[in-house]
């Protein structure tokens, strides 16, 4: 069991690593722009095990295209 798992807000320096394991971002520039936009909006979080980014999640505040309060 790994006790060194952390979640933190992604920053622009994380983008290249995210692209390296996101197979869609490797081939579609629109996906890279989407990830960059979510980082800039502070809605992309990354999961880190030891020192390696192993996953990411994007918080969305809409539900069926309706903004929620």
MARVEXKE-262596 format. One record per residue: residue number from 1; residue in one letter; x, y, z of N, C-alpha, C in turn. Coordinates in pm, whole numbers, plus 50000, padded with zeros to 5 digits. Layout:
N
+-------+------+-------+-------+-------+-------+-------+-------+-------+-------+-------+
! filum ! semi !   nc1 !   nc2 !   nc3 !  cac1 !  cac2 !  cac3 !   cc1 !   cc2 !   cc3 !
+-------+------+-------+-------+-------+-------+-------+-------+-------+-------+-------+
!   NUM !    A !     X !     Y !     Z !     X !     Y !     Z !     X !     Y !     Z !
...
+-------+------+-------+-------+-------+-------+-------+-------+-------+-------+-------+
END
This chain:
69
+-------+------+-------+-------+-------+-------+-------+-------+-------+-------+-------+
! filum ! semi !   nc1 !   nc2 !   nc3 !  cac1 !  cac2 !  cac3 !   cc1 !   cc2 !   cc3 !
+-------+------+-------+-------+-------+-------+-------+-------+-------+-------+-------+
!     1 !    X ! 50084 ! 49882 ! 50000 ! 50000 ! 50000 ! 50000 ! 50088 ! 50125 ! 50000 !
!     2 !    X ! 50057 ! 50217 ! 49909 ! 50136 ! 50339 ! 49897 ! 50072 ! 50451 ! 49978 !
!     3 !    X ! 50142 ! 50502 ! 50075 ! 50090 ! 50611 ! 50157 ! 50136 ! 50747 ! 50107 !
!     4 !    X ! 50200 ! 50752 ! 49992 ! 50253 ! 50877 ! 49939 ! 50167 ! 50933 ! 49826 !
!     5 !    X ! 50037 ! 50906 ! 49829 ! 49947 ! 50957 ! 49726 ! 49894 ! 51093 ! 49769 !
!     6 !    X ! 49901 ! 51189 ! 49677 ! 49852 ! 51324 ! 49704 ! 49772 ! 51374 ! 49586 !
!     7 !    X ! 49681 ! 51464 ! 49614 ! 49604 ! 51532 ! 49510 ! 49632 ! 51680 ! 49524 !
!     8 !    X ! 49659 ! 51745 ! 49410 ! 49681 ! 51889 ! 49414 ! 49630 ! 51953 ! 49286 !
!     9 !    X ! 49610 ! 52082 ! 49292 ! 49570 ! 52159 ! 49176 ! 49683 ! 52157 ! 49074 !
!    10 !    X ! 49650 ! 52133 ! 48949 ! 49751 ! 52130 ! 48843 ! 49797 ! 52272 ! 48811 !
!    11 !    X ! 49919 ! 52283 ! 48764 ! 49972 ! 52411 ! 48719 ! 50023 ! 52395 ! 48576 !
!    12 !    X ! 50058 ! 52504 ! 48515 ! 50102 ! 52501 ! 48375 ! 50224 ! 52412 ! 48355 !
!    13 !    X ! 50307 ! 52397 ! 48456 ! 50426 ! 52312 ! 48440 ! 50389 ! 52163 ! 48431 !
!    14 !    X ! 50266 ! 52127 ! 48467 ! 50222 ! 51988 ! 48461 ! 50168 ! 51949 ! 48323 !
!    15 !    X ! 50141 ! 52045 ! 48239 ! 50074 ! 52018 ! 48112 ! 50149 ! 51917 ! 48025 !
!    16 !    X ! 50278 ! 51933 ! 48009 ! 50354 ! 51840 ! 47923 ! 50344 ! 51697 ! 47973 !
!    17 !    X ! 50348 ! 51678 ! 48103 ! 50337 ! 51541 ! 48156 ! 50196 ! 51486 ! 48132 !
!    18 !    X ! 50096 ! 51570 ! 48148 ! 49959 ! 51525 ! 48122 ! 49943 ! 51480 ! 47976 !
!    19 !    X ! 50001 ! 51557 ! 47886 ! 49995 ! 51521 ! 47743 ! 50064 ! 51387 ! 47719 !
!    20 !    X ! 50171 ! 51361 ! 47790 ! 50248 ! 51239 ! 47767 ! 50169 ! 51111 ! 47797 !
!    21 !    X ! 50068 ! 51117 ! 47885 ! 49991 ! 50995 ! 47910 ! 49844 ! 51005 ! 47870 !
!    22 !    X ! 49804 ! 51117 ! 47811 ! 49669 ! 51130 ! 47758 ! 49674 ! 51102 ! 47608 !
!    23 !    X ! 49629 ! 50984 ! 47568 ! 49644 ! 50943 ! 47427 ! 49568 ! 51034 ! 47331 !
!    24 !    X ! 49462 ! 51098 ! 47375 ! 49389 ! 51190 ! 47287 ! 49469 ! 51319 ! 47270 !
!    25 !    X ! 49526 ! 51370 ! 47377 ! 49605 ! 51493 ! 47370 ! 49727 ! 51477 ! 47280 !
!    26 !    X ! 49778 ! 51355 ! 47270 ! 49894 ! 51331 ! 47182 ! 49861 ! 51356 ! 47036 !
!    27 !    X ! 49735 ! 51340 ! 46999 ! 49699 ! 51351 ! 46857 ! 49602 ! 51465 ! 46826 !
!    28 !    X ! 49542 ! 51526 ! 46927 ! 49445 ! 51631 ! 46902 ! 49481 ! 51758 ! 46979 !
!    29 !    X ! 49516 ! 51860 ! 46903 ! 49554 ! 51987 ! 46966 ! 49439 ! 52047 ! 47048 !
!    30 !    X ! 49316 ! 52021 ! 47007 ! 49201 ! 52075 ! 47081 ! 49196 ! 52019 ! 47224 !
!    31 !    X ! 49242 ! 51896 ! 47242 ! 49246 ! 51837 ! 47376 ! 49351 ! 51907 ! 47462 !
!    32 !    X ! 49465 ! 51939 ! 47402 ! 49570 ! 52012 ! 47474 ! 49517 ! 52149 ! 47518 !
!    33 !    X ! 49447 ! 52216 ! 47428 ! 49390 ! 52347 ! 47463 ! 49285 ! 52333 ! 47573 !
!    34 !    X ! 49207 ! 52226 ! 47568 ! 49108 ! 52200 ! 47672 ! 49176 ! 52182 ! 47808 !
!    35 !    X ! 49281 ! 52101 ! 47812 ! 49354 ! 52081 ! 47937 ! 49416 ! 52211 ! 47986 !
!    36 !    X ! 49475 ! 52288 ! 47895 ! 49536 ! 52417 ! 47931 ! 49430 ! 52511 ! 47989 !
!    37 !    X ! 49314 ! 52514 ! 47926 ! 49205 ! 52599 ! 47973 ! 49160 ! 52559 ! 48113 !
!    38 !    X ! 49146 ! 52430 ! 48137 ! 49104 ! 52382 ! 48269 ! 49210 ! 52411 ! 48375 !
!    39 !    X ! 49336 ! 52403 ! 48339 ! 49442 ! 52441 ! 48433 ! 49430 ! 52589 ! 48466 !
!    40 !    X ! 49412 ! 52672 ! 48364 ! 49401 ! 52817 ! 48385 ! 49277 ! 52855 ! 48467 !
!    41 !    X ! 49173 ! 52774 ! 48459 ! 49050 ! 52799 ! 48535 ! 49054 ! 52735 ! 48675 !
!    42 !    X ! 49168 ! 52675 ! 48709 ! 49185 ! 52607 ! 48839 ! 49079 ! 52499 ! 48861 !
!    43 !    X ! 49052 ! 52421 ! 48757 ! 48957 ! 52312 ! 48773 ! 49015 ! 52175 ! 48734 !
!    44 !    X ! 49146 ! 52169 ! 48717 ! 49211 ! 52042 ! 48686 ! 49302 ! 52005 ! 48804 !
!    45 !    X ! 49278 ! 51886 ! 48857 ! 49357 ! 51836 ! 48969 ! 49435 ! 51714 ! 48924 !
!    46 !    X ! 49550 ! 51693 ! 48983 ! 49632 ! 51578 ! 48950 ! 49654 ! 51491 ! 49074 !
!    47 !    X ! 49664 ! 51362 ! 49049 ! 49699 ! 51266 ! 49153 ! 49844 ! 51229 ! 49138 !
!    48 !    X ! 49917 ! 51236 ! 49248 ! 50061 ! 51209 ! 49246 ! 50092 ! 51094 ! 49342 !
!    49 !    X ! 50164 ! 50995 ! 49292 ! 50213 ! 50886 ! 49374 ! 50364 ! 50901 ! 49382 !
!    50 !    X ! 50414 ! 50918 ! 49503 ! 50554 ! 50954 ! 49525 ! 50578 ! 51085 ! 49450 !
!    51 !    X ! 50650 ! 51084 ! 49340 ! 50674 ! 51208 ! 49266 ! 50618 ! 51203 ! 49125 !
!    52 !    X ! 50541 ! 51100 ! 49093 ! 50493 ! 51079 ! 48956 ! 50343 ! 51110 ! 48945 !
!    53 !    X ! 50306 ! 51189 ! 48844 ! 50165 ! 51215 ! 48817 ! 50107 ! 51088 ! 48756 !
!    54 !    X ! 50002 ! 51036 ! 48819 ! 49943 ! 50910 ! 48771 ! 49799 ! 50925 ! 48723 !
!    55 !    X ! 49736 ! 51038 ! 48751 ! 49599 ! 51057 ! 48706 ! 49563 ! 51205 ! 48713 !
!    56 !    X ! 49452 ! 51238 ! 48651 ! 49401 ! 51374 ! 48665 ! 49249 ! 51372 ! 48661 !
!    57 !    X ! 49191 ! 51475 ! 48716 ! 49045 ! 51490 ! 48715 ! 49010 ! 51636 ! 48693 !
!    58 !    X ! 48898 ! 51657 ! 48628 ! 48852 ! 51792 ! 48598 ! 48719 ! 51813 ! 48669 !
!    59 !    X ! 48711 ! 51917 ! 48749 ! 48586 ! 51951 ! 48815 ! 48499 ! 52030 ! 48718 !
!    60 !    X ! 48375 ! 51988 ! 48708 ! 48281 ! 52057 ! 48620 ! 48163 ! 52101 ! 48706 !
!    61 !    X ! 48128 ! 52223 ! 48694 ! 48019 ! 52277 ! 48775 ! 47889 ! 52285 ! 48697 !
!    62 !    X ! 47878 ! 52207 ! 48590 ! 47751 ! 52207 ! 48517 ! 47692 ! 52068 ! 48518 !
!    63 !    X ! 47564 ! 52061 ! 48497 ! 47492 ! 51936 ! 48498 ! 47389 ! 51943 ! 48388 !
!    64 !    X ! 47401 ! 51857 ! 48289 ! 47314 ! 51862 ! 48173 ! 47311 ! 52001 ! 48111 !
!    65 !    X ! 47429 ! 52060 ! 48096 ! 47449 ! 52193 ! 48034 ! 47385 ! 52306 ! 48111 !
!    66 !    X ! 47354 ! 52287 ! 48238 ! 47298 ! 52392 ! 48323 ! 47397 ! 52422 ! 48434 !
!    67 !    X ! 47429 ! 52547 ! 48455 ! 47520 ! 52583 ! 48563 ! 47449 ! 52564 ! 48696 !
!    68 !    X ! 47520 ! 52508 ! 48789 ! 47465 ! 52482 ! 48922 ! 47523 ! 52584 ! 49019 !
!    69 !    X ! 47445 ! 52620 ! 49118 ! 47491 ! 52715 ! 49220 ! 47553 ! 52640 ! 49336 !
+-------+------+-------+-------+-------+-------+-------+-------+-------+-------+-------+
END
